[in-house]
Amino acid sequence: MFYTIENEYLKLTVTDEGGTMCSLVYKPTGEERLWQGQEFWKSRDVVIFPIIGHAAPYQVSGTTYELKSHGVVRYATLSAQAEENKITLSLSSTEQTLKVYPYEFDFSVSYTLDKNTLKVTYFVKSKGGKMPFYVGGHPGMSAPGGSAVIEFENTEHPVMYPIDSATAVTLPELKRFVADKAFFKECKTLQLGSLSGGAINMYTQDGYTYTYKSACPLFAFWSNEEGGDYVCVEPWWGINDLPSFPREITLKPFINFDGGDSREFFYTLTINKD
């Protein structure tokens, strides 16, 4: 089922299948700004929980489990509650989720509109003791040619985590880079941590600016190198899982824990047109 909220700047539609965005229209121009799930990437957005990426089998106290890509929420049907400027979609653990992730939880994602800004908030609560998890977003925003300029509000000195290696690299300085198909053919997915918390601006060839703000410990940048008119700027409270990481989930880098107090994680996305 689809749910829609809007104001004078944005019109957002989400689906209870995976709790994701499926349309984000910038109303001053009437243009769709969310990638519409065509060739080269079938999705539009992904709600990530409790693992990031194509995880190898992992262990909990010596017992082995295996999750699908990006966890369990993206494959579930969530319950929804809509308000004037806000939609919240929720999922609690089930017999099916416990087979692949042996923790009881309450999870929800809310979408709130404030002028030309969308706030996306994830709520995670353990229902049975200390619970390890990753969480994050994966919005694919329209970018003609699959190309955009990424510019940081502050000059950053980030740590880069290669997608295929556990060896981190500290970059001496980074202010801007071009995220195009050639770039992604070389690096696949760019994962950057130790950022200052300043805004990240993405400029597209058709004159749009997407501004991301979040206190998340890591941002990922991705687009299919073969095609697709989109670029993803992904706020992650976690990191793409690698076979070289510890198999015990509690020992994975960037892992979060909740012991029964609901934890909140959020990012904002502001859209402007030149």
N, C-alpha and C positions, 0 to 999 in steps of 0.2 A: 504494500500500500504506500502511496505517496502523500507527503504532507508539505504544505507551502506556507511560508510567511513572507511578508514584504513590507518595505517602507518606500519613501520617495526615491531612494537610491538603489536598493538591492531587492531582488526577488529570488528567494532561495527555496529549492525543493529538495527534500531528502526522502529516502526510502527506508522502510523498516527492515529490508533485506540487507543486513550488514550495517545498518545505521549510518549509511554514507550519504554525502551530497551527490545529487545527480543533475542538478542545474543551478547555476548562479548567474543571473542576468543583471547586467549593469544598466539600470533603467534610464539614465540620461541619454544613452545611445540605443537602448533596446537590444544590445548585443549579448549573446551567451559568452561567458568567460570561462566556463569549466569545460575541459576536454570531454567530448561526448562518446568516448569508449569505442572508437573505430579500430581499424587495422593498426598494428604495432603496439597497441595496449588496449585490451578489452574493457578495463576498468575506467572509472572517472576519479575515484577517491577510494581510500581504504582506511578503515578504523583498525588500528593495530593493537592487539592485546592477546596473549601475554608474552609473545616472542616476536622478534623482528627478523624478517627475511625468511629464507628457505632453510629452516633450522634442521640440523642433524639430530638424530635421537639424543635425548638428554636424560639425566637421571635425577631422581628424588630419593635420597637415602638408599641408594643402591638399586632401586627399581627403575627400569628403562621405559620411557614414554616417547611418543613421536607426535609432533604437531604439523599441520599443514602450514603453508606460507603465511606469515604474519599472524598466526594464532587461531583463535576460535570465533571472535566476534564477526569477522567478515563473512562467515559461513552460516550465521544464525539469523533468525527472525526476532527482532527486538520489539518490545512494547513501546508505544509512543504516547506522549502527552504534549499537546500544542497549546501555546498561549499566543498573545497578540504579536510579540516580537521574539518569541523563543519556542524552540522545539527540543524536547528531551526524549531520547530513546534509551531503553534500559534492557539489560540482560542479567539474569542470575544463573549461577552454575546449575547444570542438569546432570542426569546420569550419563549423557553423551559426552559433555565436556569433561567430567571427572575421569573418563577413560583415557583422555589424552593430556589432561592437566589436572592433577589430583588435589585441587584446592577449591573450597567452596567460596564463592565470591558474589558480590553485587557490583555490576558495572553499568555506567551510563555515559552517554555523550550528549551534550547540549549545544545547540546552535542559537546564538543571540545576535540580533541586528541592532546596530546603533549608527544611524546615518549611513555612511559608505564603508563601515567597518563590520566585519563578521568576527565574532568571538566564538571559538570552539573550545569547549571544556570537557575534559575526561574526569570522571569520578570513579575511583577504585576502592573497594572495601572488602577486606577479608571477613569471612563468616566462620573461620575456624582456626585461629592462630596465625602465626607469622607466615606471610605469603610473598614469594618472590615473583617479580614480573617486569616486563617491559611494556611501554605504552607509547603511542604516537600517532601522527597523522601522515597522510599520503595524498594530498590534493594535487590533481593534474590541471594546471591552468593553461588556457589558450595562449599560444605563442607561435605566430606564423613562421613556418620553416623549422619549427622545433628549436628556435634560437632565441636567446635573450641575454641581456647584459645584467650580471649580478653585481651590485654595488653595496658595500657595507657602510653604515653610518659612521663607524669608527674604523680607523686603520687597525686591522686585526693581526694577531700573532698566533694563529690557530695551530692546533695539533690535527694533522691529517691521518685518518685511519683508512688505509687502502682496503678496498672491498674484498680482496683475495689474500690478505696477509694480516697477521697479528702484530706486525711491526709498525709502530706509530712513528710519524715524522713531524717534527716541529717546523712550521714554515716561518721564516724570519719576518715576513710582512705580507699582508694581503689586503687590498682595498677594493679591487674589482676584477672580474674575469668574464670572459664570454662563454656562456654555456650553450654550445651548439653541437651538432651531430659529430663533428670532428673531435670536439672535446670529450664527449661521452664515449666515442669509439676508443679513445685512449684510456680513460679512467673508469669507465663503466658507471660507477656511482661514487660521487665525492662525498665523504663523510668528514665533517669538521667539528672539532670540539674545542673547549677552552676559549670560546668567544666571549666578548665583553658584555653581551646583552643588549647591544645597540640594535637599531632597526636594520633589516636586510631588504633592499629594494631590488625588484626584478623589472627591467625595462624591456618591453617587447617592440617589435618592428612596426606594429600598428598603433603605437602611441600610448599604450597603457602602462601604468605603473602598479605593481602589486607590492605592498609593503607588509612584511612579516615582523612580528614582535613576539618574543617568548623568552622565558628564562630556562628553557630546556638545555640540557648539557651538550646536545649534539644536533646539528642540522645536516640533513642529507640532500644532495642535489642529483636529479636523475631524469633522463629521457631515453627512450629507445633509440639507439644509435642508427638504426636502419630507417626510421621514418616516424611520422606523427607530429602534428603541429601543437606540441605541448612541452612544458618543462615543469617538473615537480620540485618544489622546495618543501622539505619534509621535517617538521619538528619532532625529534625523537628523545624520549626519556629511556635511553637504551642504545643498543648498537646492533648492526646486522650480525647474526650469529655465524660463527665460523667453526669448522671441524677442529681447529687448533685450540679453541677455547675449552675451558673445563667442561666436562659433561655434566657435572653436578650443577644444577641450575642456580643454587644459592651462591656459587663461586664465580659466576659469569661477570665480566666487567660491566659497569654501569647498572647493575641490577638494583631494582627498587624493592622495598619491603613494606608491607602493611600488616599491622597486628590487630586490626579491628576498628581503627579510626579512619573514616573515609578520607582518602587523599585526593587532592585536586591538582590537575595539570591543564594548562591552557596556552593557546596561542591566538593572536589576532591577525586578520588579513584585511588590509584596507585597499580599495580599488580606486584609482583615479585615471582620468583620460586627459591627455594634453589638449 
